[in-house]
Amino acid sequence: MTVYLVGAGPGDPGLLTRRGAEVLGSASVVVYDRLAAPVLLDLAPGNAERIDVGKAPGRSAMTQAEICALLVERGLDGGEVVRLKGG
């Protein structure tokens, strides 16, 4: 199981680390929140599953425990999972 935690920074995609871009480029699953710049999702392969777990006004979000369980579940499937955290 491989799960990477990648900080998306304060909103400027140019601040993403090289390593962050590298793991996004090989991800099979990207779990992201609404504060991550949308252009960063384009770094993932076209067939990568993208899962929005961010909170937004008027929309219920996953709890942290549910997000952790999701990361473990997708990681056990054998792919490379990236948790892209903005803000």
OpenMM code with the backbone's topology and positions (N, CA, C; nanometers):
from openmm import Vec3, app, unit

residues = "MET THR VAL TYR LEU VAL GLY ALA GLY PRO GLY ASP PRO GLY LEU LEU THR ARG ARG GLY ALA GLU VAL LEU GLY SER ALA SER VAL VAL VAL TYR ASP ARG LEU ALA ALA PRO VAL LEU LEU ASP LEU ALA PRO GLY ASN ALA GLU ARG ILE ASP VAL GLY LYS ALA PRO GLY ARG SER ALA MET THR GLN ALA GLU ILE CYS ALA LEU LEU VAL GLU ARG GLY LEU ASP GLY GLY GLU VAL VAL ARG LEU LYS GLY GLY".split()
positions = [
    Vec3(0.0845, -0.1165, 0.0000),
    Vec3(0.0000, 0.0000, 0.0000),
    Vec3(0.0893, 0.1232, 0.0000),
    Vec3(0.0582, 0.2175, -0.0890),
    Vec3(0.1308, 0.3430, -0.0916),
    Vec3(0.0307, 0.4573, -0.0923),
    Vec3(0.0364, 0.5388, 0.0125),
    Vec3(-0.0464, 0.6587, 0.0224),
    Vec3(0.0471, 0.7761, 0.0471),
    Vec3(0.0408, 0.8752, -0.0401),
    Vec3(0.1225, 0.9946, -0.0271),
    Vec3(0.0366, 1.1100, 0.0227),
    Vec3(0.0898, 1.1884, 0.1139),
    Vec3(0.0255, 1.3105, 0.1591),
    Vec3(0.0992, 1.4258, 0.0925),
    Vec3(0.0272, 1.5019, 0.0099),
    Vec3(0.0890, 1.6100, -0.0663),
    Vec3(0.0216, 1.7410, -0.0293),
    Vec3(0.1017, 1.8364, 0.0164),
    Vec3(0.0502, 1.9693, 0.0466),
    Vec3(0.0382, 2.0506, -0.0806),
    Vec3(-0.0814, 2.0990, -0.1073),
    Vec3(-0.1065, 2.1751, -0.2288),
    Vec3(-0.0754, 2.3228, -0.2109),
    Vec3(-0.0349, 2.3622, -0.0924),
    Vec3(0.0028, 2.5010, -0.0681),
    Vec3(-0.1167, 2.5933, -0.0540),
    Vec3(-0.0886, 2.7233, -0.0566),
    Vec3(-0.1923, 2.8238, -0.0322),
    Vec3(-0.2757, 2.8607, -0.1554),
    Vec3(-0.2689, 2.7833, -0.2597),
    Vec3(-0.3515, 2.8078, -0.3777),
    Vec3(-0.2743, 2.8345, -0.5050),
    Vec3(-0.1462, 2.8677, -0.4950),
    Vec3(-0.0642, 2.8930, -0.6130),
    Vec3(-0.0035, 2.7608, -0.6596),
    Vec3(-0.0461, 2.7089, -0.7754),
    Vec3(0.0060, 2.5807, -0.8231),
    Vec3(0.1577, 2.5796, -0.8413),
    Vec3(0.2180, 2.6954, -0.8596),
    Vec3(0.3624, 2.7042, -0.8763),
    Vec3(0.4403, 2.6720, -0.7499),
    Vec3(0.3717, 2.6605, -0.6374),
    Vec3(0.4388, 2.6311, -0.5120),
    Vec3(0.4406, 2.4816, -0.4784),
    Vec3(0.3823, 2.4000, -0.5637),
    Vec3(0.3856, 2.2555, -0.5427),
    Vec3(0.5290, 2.2060, -0.5574),
    Vec3(0.5715, 2.1157, -0.4718),
    Vec3(0.7070, 2.0624, -0.4821),
    Vec3(0.7202, 1.9715, -0.6038),
    Vec3(0.8424, 1.9509, -0.6462),
    Vec3(0.8677, 1.8582, -0.7573),
    Vec3(0.8220, 1.7181, -0.7218),
    Vec3(0.8496, 1.6776, -0.5979),
    Vec3(0.8097, 1.5430, -0.5547),
    Vec3(0.6569, 1.5306, -0.5544),
    Vec3(0.5886, 1.6361, -0.5122),
    Vec3(0.4425, 1.6353, -0.5151),
    Vec3(0.3897, 1.6167, -0.6560),
    Vec3(0.4489, 1.6882, -0.7517),
    Vec3(0.4090, 1.6743, -0.8921),
    Vec3(0.4394, 1.5341, -0.9430),
    Vec3(0.5512, 1.4781, -0.9001),
    Vec3(0.5910, 1.3436, -0.9421),
    Vec3(0.4904, 1.2386, -0.8950),
    Vec3(0.4528, 1.2438, -0.7682),
    Vec3(0.3594, 1.1413, -0.7191),
    Vec3(0.2194, 1.1619, -0.7763),
    Vec3(0.1809, 1.2870, -0.8008),
    Vec3(0.0529, 1.3094, -0.8681),
    Vec3(0.0541, 1.2490, -1.0080),
    Vec3(0.1686, 1.2572, -1.0744),
    Vec3(0.1809, 1.2043, -1.2096),
    Vec3(0.1702, 1.0537, -1.2193),
    Vec3(0.1862, 0.9839, -1.1079),
    Vec3(0.1755, 0.8375, -1.1097),
    Vec3(0.0586, 0.7866, -1.0258),
    Vec3(-0.0271, 0.8761, -0.9827),
    Vec3(-0.1382, 0.8367, -0.8947),
    Vec3(-0.2456, 0.7585, -0.9691),
    Vec3(-0.3010, 0.6610, -0.9001),
    Vec3(-0.4192, 0.5933, -0.9522),
    Vec3(-0.5449, 0.6505, -0.8880),
    Vec3(-0.5283, 0.7136, -0.7702),
    Vec3(-0.6389, 0.7775, -0.6990),
    Vec3(-0.5868, 0.9082, -0.6394),
    Vec3(-0.6648, 1.0161, -0.6560),
    Vec3(-0.6331, 1.1439, -0.5931),
    Vec3(-0.7523, 1.1833, -0.5062),
    Vec3(-0.7276, 1.1961, -0.3771),
    Vec3(-0.8295, 1.2382, -0.2811),
    Vec3(-0.7955, 1.3828, -0.2472),
    Vec3(-0.8841, 1.4760, -0.2806),
    Vec3(-0.8505, 1.6177, -0.2695),
    Vec3(-0.9611, 1.6963, -0.1995),
    Vec3(-0.9250, 1.8175, -0.1548),
    Vec3(-1.0257, 1.9053, -0.0965),
    Vec3(-1.0419, 2.0286, -0.1835),
    Vec3(-1.1377, 2.1103, -0.1521),
    Vec3(-1.1719, 2.2227, -0.2404),
    Vec3(-1.0676, 2.3332, -0.2411),
    Vec3(-0.9768, 2.3347, -0.1456),
    Vec3(-0.8742, 2.4383, -0.1418),
    Vec3(-0.7550, 2.4059, -0.2317),
    Vec3(-0.7477, 2.2852, -0.2837),
    Vec3(-0.6404, 2.2487, -0.3766),
    Vec3(-0.6734, 2.3089, -0.5136),
    Vec3(-0.5768, 2.3756, -0.5748),
    Vec3(-0.5996, 2.4371, -0.7056),
    Vec3(-0.6405, 2.3300, -0.8066),
    Vec3(-0.7526, 2.3515, -0.8778),
    Vec3(-0.8009, 2.2512, -0.9736),
    Vec3(-0.6974, 2.2103, -1.0784),
    Vec3(-0.6088, 2.3006, -1.1174),
    Vec3(-0.5081, 2.2685, -1.2183),
    Vec3(-0.4154, 2.1565, -1.1703),
    Vec3(-0.4003, 2.1405, -1.0390),
    Vec3(-0.3145, 2.0340, -0.9865),
    Vec3(-0.3719, 1.8960, -1.0182),
    Vec3(-0.5026, 1.8852, -1.0281),
    Vec3(-0.5641, 1.7562, -1.0626),
    Vec3(-0.5256, 1.7133, -1.2038),
    Vec3(-0.4940, 1.8104, -1.2886),
    Vec3(-0.4536, 1.7792, -1.4260),
    Vec3(-0.3176, 1.7103, -1.4322),
    Vec3(-0.2408, 1.7158, -1.3238),
    Vec3(-0.1113, 1.6477, -1.3199),
    Vec3(-0.1273, 1.4959, -1.3067),
    Vec3(-0.2431, 1.4527, -1.2580),
    Vec3(-0.2686, 1.3094, -1.2436),
    Vec3(-0.3041, 1.2501, -1.3797),
    Vec3(-0.2748, 1.1211, -1.3992),
    Vec3(-0.3129, 1.0570, -1.5256),
    Vec3(-0.4637, 1.0695, -1.5512),
    Vec3(-0.4994, 1.0714, -1.6761),
    Vec3(-0.6401, 1.0868, -1.7134),
    Vec3(-0.7318, 0.9809, -1.6560),
    Vec3(-0.6784, 0.8615, -1.6350),
    Vec3(-0.7620, 0.7528, -1.5834),
    Vec3(-0.7598, 0.7426, -1.4309),
    Vec3(-0.6913, 0.8352, -1.3643),
    Vec3(-0.6872, 0.8324, -1.2175),
    Vec3(-0.8240, 0.8697, -1.1605),
    Vec3(-0.8637, 0.7985, -1.0586),
    Vec3(-0.9881, 0.8307, -0.9896),
    Vec3(-0.9655, 0.9574, -0.9072),
    Vec3(-1.0579, 1.0514, -0.9167),
    Vec3(-1.0498, 1.1768, -0.8414),
    Vec3(-1.1671, 1.1819, -0.7446),
    Vec3(-1.1370, 1.1964, -0.6165),
    Vec3(-1.2413, 1.1942, -0.5138),
    Vec3(-1.2367, 1.3241, -0.4344),
    Vec3(-1.3422, 1.4025, -0.4440),
    Vec3(-1.3532, 1.5295, -0.3723),
    Vec3(-1.4062, 1.5023, -0.2317),
    Vec3(-1.3249, 1.5346, -0.1315),
    Vec3(-1.3670, 1.5140, 0.0082),
    Vec3(-1.3704, 1.6462, 0.0839),
    Vec3(-1.3687, 1.7563, 0.0107),
    Vec3(-1.3629, 1.8878, 0.0735),
    Vec3(-1.4961, 1.9351, 0.1277),
    Vec3(-1.4854, 2.0190, 0.2268),
    Vec3(-1.6037, 2.0804, 0.2853),
    Vec3(-1.6383, 2.2053, 0.2051),
    Vec3(-1.7676, 2.2312, 0.1925),
    Vec3(-1.8146, 2.3516, 0.1249),
    Vec3(-1.9448, 2.3951, 0.1917),
    Vec3(-1.9741, 2.5229, 0.1875),
    Vec3(-2.0992, 2.5696, 0.2467),
    Vec3(-2.2191, 2.4965, 0.1871),
    Vec3(-2.3039, 2.4461, 0.2724),
    Vec3(-2.4252, 2.3784, 0.2276),
    Vec3(-2.4039, 2.2361, 0.1792),
    Vec3(-2.2857, 2.1844, 0.1939),
    Vec3(-2.2581, 2.0482, 0.1478),
    Vec3(-2.1896, 1.9707, 0.2592),
    Vec3(-2.2468, 1.8564, 0.2908),
    Vec3(-2.1840, 1.7760, 0.3949),
    Vec3(-2.0564, 1.7145, 0.3394),
    Vec3(-1.9589, 1.7051, 0.4242),
    Vec3(-1.8305, 1.6499, 0.3838),
    Vec3(-1.8046, 1.5218, 0.4612),
    Vec3(-1.7058, 1.4496, 0.4161),
    Vec3(-1.6645, 1.3294, 0.4880),
    Vec3(-1.5951, 1.3711, 0.6167),
    Vec3(-1.6118, 1.2925, 0.7186),
    Vec3(-1.5371, 1.3169, 0.8419),
    Vec3(-1.3925, 1.2749, 0.8184),
    Vec3(-1.3042, 1.3193, 0.9082),
    Vec3(-1.1636, 1.2802, 0.8946),
    Vec3(-1.1487, 1.1289, 0.9040),
    Vec3(-1.2262, 1.0659, 0.9891),
    Vec3(-1.2201, 0.9197, 1.0020),
    Vec3(-1.2621, 0.8514, 0.8715),
    Vec3(-1.3620, 0.9063, 0.8052),
    Vec3(-1.4065, 0.8496, 0.6769),
    Vec3(-1.3000, 0.8696, 0.5687),
    Vec3(-1.2344, 0.9855, 0.5707),
    Vec3(-1.1277, 1.0103, 0.4735),
    Vec3(-1.0125, 0.9128, 0.4950),
    Vec3(-0.9743, 0.8934, 0.6197),
    Vec3(-0.8660, 0.7985, 0.6507),
    Vec3(-0.9029, 0.6573, 0.6057),
    Vec3(-1.0256, 0.6171, 0.6310),
    Vec3(-1.0710, 0.4840, 0.5900),
    Vec3(-1.0677, 0.4711, 0.4376),
    Vec3(-1.1057, 0.5773, 0.3673),
    Vec3(-1.1020, 0.5777, 0.2211),
    Vec3(-0.9588, 0.5620, 0.1697),
    Vec3(-0.8652, 0.6332, 0.2310),
    Vec3(-0.7246, 0.6231, 0.1895),
    Vec3(-0.6721, 0.4813, 0.2076),
    Vec3(-0.7057, 0.4202, 0.3208),
    Vec3(-0.6619, 0.2830, 0.3466),
    Vec3(-0.7265, 0.1870, 0.2471),
    Vec3(-0.8572, 0.2038, 0.2253),
    Vec3(-0.9299, 0.1150, 0.1328),
    Vec3(-0.8703, 0.1209, -0.0076),
    Vec3(-0.8506, 0.2438, -0.0593),
    Vec3(-0.7954, 0.2578, -0.1949),
    Vec3(-0.6495, 0.2119, -0.1991),
    Vec3(-0.5758, 0.2350, -0.0918),
    Vec3(-0.4369, 0.1903, -0.0855),
    Vec3(-0.4251, 0.0394, -0.0873),
    Vec3(-0.5166, -0.0282, -0.0214),
    Vec3(-0.5150, -0.1748, -0.0191),
    Vec3(-0.5482, -0.2345, -0.1553),
    Vec3(-0.6099, -0.1536, -0.2412),
    Vec3(-0.6394, -0.2001, -0.3769),
    Vec3(-0.5126, -0.2118, -0.4607),
    Vec3(-0.4007, -0.1615, -0.4093),
    Vec3(-0.2729, -0.1797, -0.4758),
    Vec3(-0.2235, -0.0631, -0.5582),
    Vec3(-0.3026, 0.0413, -0.5706),
    Vec3(-0.2597, 0.1546, -0.6498),
    Vec3(-0.1829, 0.2570, -0.5669),
    Vec3(-0.1427, 0.3639, -0.6330),
    Vec3(-0.0780, 0.4751, -0.5660),
    Vec3(-0.1841, 0.5795, -0.5358),
    Vec3(-0.2005, 0.6119, -0.4096),
    Vec3(-0.3024, 0.7042, -0.3638),
    Vec3(-0.2355, 0.8333, -0.3184),
    Vec3(-0.2905, 0.9459, -0.3632),
    Vec3(-0.2401, 1.0765, -0.3213),
    Vec3(-0.3511, 1.1494, -0.2478),
    Vec3(-0.3210, 1.1933, -0.1266),
    Vec3(-0.4120, 1.2827, -0.0534),
    Vec3(-0.3592, 1.4227, -0.0767),
    Vec3(-0.4305, 1.5006, -0.1590),
    Vec3(-0.3891, 1.6349, -0.1959),
    Vec3(-0.4626, 1.7329, -0.1061),
    Vec3(-0.3884, 1.7957, -0.0177),
    Vec3(-0.4460, 1.8803, 0.0856),
    Vec3(-0.4100, 2.0263, 0.0580),
    Vec3(-0.5103, 2.1094, 0.0378),
    Vec3(-0.4878, 2.2503, 0.0131),
    Vec3(-0.5018, 2.3337, 0.1389),
    Vec3(-0.4561, 2.4580, 0.1277),
    Vec3(-0.4752, 2.5519, 0.2385),
    Vec3(-0.3557, 2.5630, 0.3295),
] * unit.nanometer
topology = app.Topology()
chain = topology.addChain("A")
for resn in residues:
    res = topology.addResidue(resn, chain)
    for name in ("N", "CA", "C"):
        topology.addAtom(name, app.Element.getBySymbol(name[0]), res)
